[in-house]
Amino acid sequence: MPLRKNESFGISILEDISTLILHSHDLQETLVNIVTLVAKRMRTDVCSLYLADEDATNLHLMASKGLSKRAIGKVTMKVDEGLTGLAFEEKKVISLIEPQNHPRYRYFKETGEERFHAFLGIPLFDRENPLGVLVLQTKQPREFSKDEISALSTIAFQVSSIVINARLLDSIRIKEAENHTVNLPELPDTFTPEAEQPKNHHSTLRGIIASNGIASGPAHIMGSGEAPHEIQDSSTIDVEAEIARLYDALEKTRIQTIYLEKRMAERLSDIDASIFHSHLMILEDHGFTEKITEVIQRGSSAPYAVQKIVGDYVKAFGRMDDPYLQERGADMKDIGRRLMGNLTGQTTSSNLKLRQPGIIVANEILPSDMAVLDHEMISGIITEVGATNSHAVIMAKSLGIPCLVAVTNALKQINPDDPLILDANSGCLYVHPTPEIAEEYSRLEKERHQEISRLAEFRSKPALSKDGIEVKLRANVGLLSDVTVARTNGAEGVGLYRTEFPYMTRTTFPDRDDQVALYRKVIEGFDGLPVTIRTLDIGGDKGLPYFASPKEDNPFMGWRSVRVSLDNLDIFRTQIEAILMAGAFGPVKLLFPMISSVSEIRACKEIVQEARHNLRHAGIAHAEHVPLGIMIEVPAAVQMADRLSREVDFFALGTNDLVQYLLAADRNNPLVHKYYDIMHPGVLRAIAGIIASTSDENIDLCICGEMGSDPLGFLVLFGLGVREFSMPAPLIPRLKAFLAGIDSREAETIALHALDLEESHLIREFLCDEVARMAPGLKGQPFLPCTSS
């Protein structure tokens, strides 16, 4: 019997599988637990997992719920035989009723599978290469629905990741056993103290911008206290006493973790705090505890055993490409540091006491650091390692703290209390800045405060041109903390809510209720102003730590955005149901990213109708009428704008992606960055065509992306007739002030003249002159670039 559409079974199973990973001891146990779970939740008589051997010539039955236990480990088939082999060989889903009638059917006596009358085979992949097949069978004839196949395909991605990385961990253990050697890896937050640089030595360091802003203050060195305790193995320990020490430290660490989870939930949100729930699951995992205990039983001390096992995990995770296990490696660092602190009594970097505002300098910032440090005392953050989308960095963004990561040798070159200027807009850190640099940043800070004071009056005013034409300036948001910033700066609602950011901070897909709670907070935070919610936009440069994406040569033009959603309908439908439910608390618009065809729009609209039907059938309150829109960000959508506009209520023009796709220039690639130009004549003409299409069909158009908050781009777009923009909230008062000096008729003349010019530099020079004439006070402001953007 097929599952009901309103059951988010895919999401639920993914969450349960994530739990199984943490509570399974080895690959075989994990596989058995997974097939048992899937068979139960999908209501099938059989769920089996076949894995290919190293040279991908044979498939082996590795785990099964429903087939004879004697068959497990014994049934082997070549990849070119049987229906399971067909799914593997053709790299596609095979779904059949009465599979015995298919020419590729092969009967294996050991399995007893002649009783089954439906077959579903879903291939597993290691990037682009098939890895194995997940097989479901039922005694009764059953046609698996596209929703069920979509859910199981999503699960197959997760299972693939588990198999790949569990195999890697097994290989690590096998090699250790073969070599009979015990390597003692250091916990990742330790370092060897270096000789201090001479005091008052000026230097400039560079890093990767993780959270924008400018800050200054003394250096607060994290982790520069006592050197790491030298943990030696011992053969004279009391094994029982060491195990008791371990369990006592584990209990203390669990209590600390519960405290950290509650503290972060109070200071930020439940979403931000969810990472500590994952930490708690690891600490409660019997497999983790048993591995440490085994090392103690071989005659080692508890601290040595913890450092050994945690180090093994961290090293193994660090070598992996998969984002899910890389993120678990960071979790293990955090857990290991706190567990070691409770064992040895050592002070961890999280115990750093900040007595005055300053800039944190560390090898790495972990989630527990962000939970316990006094945020009021953190002016900025500098780390030697770390990713721009790590949990700690996302927390820093939530708090509006400027942050640079990957600052090489920062700890070697910075001493406690060294004066620092952090420019996380340009990626520079000035250590012992020269008087000239300090004076320049002091001047910029003074001008910034003056500018803030001057623009204060515009925050609460509507955005009006010199001749009284009103423009809606809305905010881009991605985190709950953005809501307050947007309201403070006078945003008239949300033009783009990026829902992928809350997904990134979690260890599993958020369920429907979690999503409703989050979206409701954003909607209610705007008190009746419209909120445009974009569905999940992952792929390209945005991945989820628990969702395996295929390796692609060009991910920005690959499996991303709405393509991922339409291939994972259970996840997609759950999110749309959550958005519709949250719409009961205020005005909501629904936005689909990276649309390139009418068929994609209609497929999305069909899911919206199904979601509405599910909610009505269940008697759940929701918004009945939600405007539907699409992101215009690929050339095909530009060419099809007139047809696409007949299918939806509004367009959102994503200029960042549109420009790079139109010009075939990756804006993050330094080799071709000069070709990425928002003032290219082809870009302006394409946008003019989109504006004309929305005008002809009388649908709304909102400009999202950097072009709309650049005065040159804003002037042209306003002149072409755009009356709605979405941008980073802090820029809204400045754009309101700029708009107040523009006459709409004059702007139209300027825009039409710009469209007649044939070269980017001529357009830019012309617009720079016009902006300088209209708003001389803006000249030299950081948001007014008169060079290629």
C-alpha positions, 0 to 999 in steps of 0.5 A, spaced: 500 500 500 503 506 497 504 511 503 499 517 503 502 524 500 501 528 506 506 524 510 513 526 510 516 520 510 523 521 507 525 527 512 523 522 517 527 517 515 533 521 513 533 524 521 532 516 523 538 514 519 542 520 521 541 517 528 543 510 526 550 513 524 551 515 531 549 509 534 552 503 530 558 500 531 561 498 524 559 498 517 555 492 517 551 494 523 549 500 520 547 497 513 542 492 517 539 497 521 538 501 515 535 496 511 530 494 517 528 501 518 527 503 511 523 496 510 518 498 516 517 505 514 516 504 507 511 498 509 515 493 504 516 486 505 523 486 503 529 491 503 536 489 501 542 493 500 547 490 494 554 493 494 559 492 488 566 490 489 572 494 488 573 493 481 565 494 480 564 487 476 560 484 482 554 485 486 554 482 493 548 482 498 550 485 504 544 486 508 537 485 508 530 485 512 526 480 509 530 475 505 533 469 508 539 470 513 543 465 509 543 469 503 547 475 506 554 475 504 553 469 500 549 471 494 553 474 488 551 477 481 555 480 476 553 487 474 550 485 467 545 480 470 539 480 474 534 486 475 539 489 481 545 489 476 540 492 471 539 498 476 547 498 477 549 498 470 544 503 467 545 508 473 537 509 473 531 506 478 528 500 476 521 499 478 517 493 476 510 489 477 511 482 476 519 482 475 519 475 474 516 477 467 522 481 465 528 478 461 533 480 466 530 477 472 534 472 475 532 467 481 537 466 487 535 459 490 538 462 497 533 468 497 526 465 497 524 471 493 520 467 488 514 470 493 515 477 491 511 480 486 514 488 486 521 490 485 524 497 486 531 498 485 535 504 486 542 505 485 547 508 490 553 513 487 560 515 489 559 521 486 558 519 478 560 512 479 555 507 481 556 504 488 551 499 489 543 498 489 538 499 494 532 494 493 525 494 495 520 488 494 513 486 496 509 480 496 503 483 493 503 487 486 505 494 488 506 500 483 511 505 487 509 512 486 513 518 484 513 521 491 516 514 494 521 513 489 523 521 490 523 519 497 528 513 496 532 516 492 534 522 497 535 516 502 540 513 497 544 519 497 544 519 505 546 511 504 551 512 499 555 517 504 554 512 510 557 507 506 563 511 503 565 513 509 564 507 513 568 503 509 574 509 509 573 508 517 574 501 517 580 501 512 583 506 517 582 501 523 584 495 518 591 498 517 592 500 524 591 493 526 596 490 520 601 495 523 600 494 530 602 501 531 598 506 535 599 513 533 598 519 538 594 525 534 594 531 537 587 534 539 586 539 533 586 546 538 593 545 540 599 548 538 606 549 539 607 556 542 612 560 538 617 565 539 613 572 540 614 577 534 617 584 537 612 588 540 610 594 536 612 590 529 607 593 524 604 587 519 598 586 515 595 579 514 590 577 509 584 572 510 578 570 507 572 574 509 566 570 513 562 575 516 563 583 513 564 589 517 570 593 521 572 592 528 578 595 532 581 593 539 586 589 543 587 582 541 584 576 545 588 570 544 584 564 545 588 557 546 595 561 548 594 559 556 598 553 558 601 548 553 597 542 552 598 536 557 603 531 554 599 525 555 603 519 555 601 511 555 602 507 561 602 500 563 601 501 570 595 504 571 588 501 574 584 500 569 577 500 573 579 507 576 581 509 569 574 507 566 571 510 572 574 517 570 572 516 563 565 515 565 565 521 570 568 525 565 563 523 560 557 525 564 560 532 566 561 533 558 554 531 557 551 536 562 555 541 559 553 540 553 545 540 555 547 547 558 550 549 552 544 547 548 540 551 552 544 557 552 545 558 545 537 557 544 536 563 549 541 567 546 540 566 538 535 560 536 533 553 537 536 552 530 543 555 532 543 551 538 541 544 534 548 543 533 549 541 541 544 536 540 548 532 535 554 533 540 550 530 545 548 524 541 555 522 540 557 523 547 551 518 548 553 513 543 555 506 546 560 505 540 564 511 541 565 510 549 566 502 547 572 504 543 575 509 548 574 503 553 578 498 549 584 503 549 584 503 556 583 496 557 589 495 553 593 499 559 592 506 557 590 512 561 583 515 560 586 521 557 591 518 552 585 513 550 580 519 549 586 523 545 587 517 541 580 515 539 578 523 538 584 524 534 583 518 529 576 520 528 578 527 526 584 525 522 579 520 518 574 526 517 579 531 515 581 527 509 574 526 507 571 530 501 564 529 504 561 535 507 557 531 512 563 527 515 567 533 515 562 537 519 562 531 524 570 532 524 569 539 527 564 536 532 569 531 534 574 536 535 569 540 540 567 534 544 574 532 545 576 538 547 571 539 553 571 531 554 579 532 555 578 538 559 574 534 564 579 528 565 585 532 566 582 539 569 585 543 564 582 550 562 580 550 555 579 556 550 572 556 552 574 559 559 577 565 556 575 571 560 574 577 556 574 583 560 574 589 555 572 589 548 577 586 543 578 581 537 578 574 538 585 570 535 584 563 535 586 557 531 579 555 530 573 557 533 568 552 535 560 552 537 562 551 544 566 557 544 560 561 541 556 559 546 560 561 552 564 567 550 561 574 552 558 576 545 558 583 548 566 583 548 567 580 541 568 586 536 571 581 531 574 574 530 580 571 526 582 564 525 587 560 522 583 555 519 575 554 518 570 555 513 566 560 511 560 556 512 562 553 519 557 553 525 561 558 529 561 562 523 554 562 521 553 564 529 558 570 528 554 572 522 547 572 526 551 576 531 553 581 526 561 580 528 566 581 523 570 575 521 576 573 517 578 565 517 584 562 514 589 567 516 595 564 516 600 564 522 596 569 525 597 566 532 605 566 531 604 574 529 600 576 534 601 577 541 596 578 547 593 585 547 596 587 540 592 593 537 588 590 531 584 593 526 580 588 522 577 590 515 572 584 514 570 588 508 577 587 504 579 581 508 585 585 511 588 585 518 592 590 521 597 588 527 600 594 530 597 599 525 601 605 523 599 611 525 597 613 518 593 607 517 590 608 524 588 615 523 585 613 516 580 608 519 579 612 525 577 617 520 572 612 516 569 610 523 568 617 524 565 618 517 561 612 518 558 615 525 556 621 521 553 618 515 549 614 520 546 620 524 545 623 517 541 617 514 537 616 521 531 620 518 530 616 512 529 609 516 522 611 518 520 614 512 518 611 505 522 611 499 520 617 495 524 620 489 524 627 488 518 627 484 514 623 489 515 616 486 514 611 491 519 605 491 519 599 495 526 597 499 525 590 502 531 586 505 535 580 504 534 575 510 537 569 512 537 568 519 533 570 525 537 576 527 537 579 520 529 581 522 531 586 527 536 589 523 531 590 517 526 593 521 531 598 524 533 600 517 526 601 515 525 595 510 518 594 507 518 587 508 523 581 505 524 581 498 528 575 499 528 570 505 534 565 503 531 558 507 538 554 506 542 558 511 537 555 517 538 548 514 546 549 514 546 550 521 543 543 522 545 536 522 539 533 519 533 536 515 528 540 519 522 537 520 515 541 518 514 543 525 521 546 525 520 550 519 513 553 521 516 555 527 522 559 524 518 562 518 513 564 523 518 568 527 520 571 521 513 573 518 511 576 525 517 580 526 515 584 520 508 585 523 504 585 516 509 587 511 510 582 506 515 576 506 518 573 500 520 566 502 525 562 497 525 555 497 531 551 498 537 553 494 543 548 495 548 546 490 553 550 487 557 553 492 552 552 498 551 545 500 548 541 506 553 537 511 548 531 511 546 531 504 550 528 499 551 532 492 554 528 486 561 531 484 560 535 478 565 539 473 561 545 473 556 545 479 554 552 478 551 549 472 549 542 475 544 539 480 542 545 484 536 549 486 529 547 484 532 541 480 534 538 487 527 540 489 524 537 483 528 530 484 527 530 492 519 531 492 518 529 499 523 534 502 520 540 497 513 538 499 514 538 506 518 545 505 512 548 501 507 545 506 511 549 512 511 555 508 503 555 507 502 554 514 506 559 516 502 564 511 497 563 516 500 568 520 502 574 515 503 575 508 507 571 504 510 570 497 513 563 495 519 564 490 522 558 486 530 559 484 533 558 478 527 556 473 529 555 466 522 553 463 515 553 463 515 545 465 519 547 471 514 552 473 508 547 472 511 542 476 512 547 482 505 549 482 503 542 482 507 540 488 504 547 491 497 544 489 498 537 493 501 541 499 494 545 499 490 539 498 494 535 504 493 541 509 486 541 507 485 534 508 488 534 515 484 540 517 491 544 518 490 552 518 494 555 512 494 561 507 490 559 501 492 564 496 500 565 496 503 569 490 507 565 486 514 567 483 520 565 480 527 567 480 530 570 473 537 568 473 539 564 467 539 566 460 533 561 458 529 565 463 531 571 460 529 569 453 522 566 455 520 572 460 514 573 456 512 566 456 514 565 464 510 571 466 504 568 464 505 562 469 506 566 475 504 572 479 511 576 480 519 575 478 525 576 482 531 578 478 537 575 481 542 579 478 549 576 481 547 569 478 544 572 471 550 576 470 555 571 471 551 566 466 550 571 461 557 573 461 560 566 462 564 569 468 565 566 475 565 572 479 569 568 484 574 566 479 580 571 479 582 569 472 575 572 469 573 577 475 574 582 470 569 580 465 564 580 470 561 587 469 554 589 471 554 595 466 556 590 460 551 593 455 548 585 454 546 585 461 543 592 461 539 590 455 537 583 457 534 586 464 531 591 460 527 586 456 525 582 462 522 589 465 518 590 459 515 583 459 513 584 466 510 591 464 506 587 458 503 582 463 502 586 469 506 582 474 511 585 479 518 585 479 523 585 484 531 586 483 535 582 488 542 582 488 548 587 488 546 591 482 540 593 486 544 596 491 549 599 487 547 606 486 549 606 478 545 600 477 540 602 482 539 609 477 539 605 471 534 600 474 529 605 477 530 609 470 527 603 466 521 602 471 523 598 477 519 600 483 521 594 488 528 592 490 531 587 495 538 588 498 542 588 505 538 592 510 544 596 512 544 599 505 536 601 505 537 608 509 543 610 504 538 608 498 533 612 500 537 618 501 540 617 494 533 616 491 530 623 494 535 626 490 533 623 483 527 625 478 524 619 475 523 623 468 531 624 468 532 617 471 529 615 465 532 619 460 539 617 463 537 609 463 535 610 455 542 613 454 546 608 457 542 603 453 545 606 447 552 606 449 556 600 446 562 599 451 562 598 459 567 603 461 563 608 457 556 606 461 560 606 467 563 613 466 557 616 464 553 614 470 558 615 475 558 623 472 550 623 473 551 620 480 556 625 482 552 630 480 545 628 483 548 626 490 555 629 491 555 627 498 555 619 496 562 620 492 567 616 495 562 612 499 564 604 499 557 602 496 559 607 490 564 603 486 566 607 479 570 601 477 568 594 474 564 591 479 
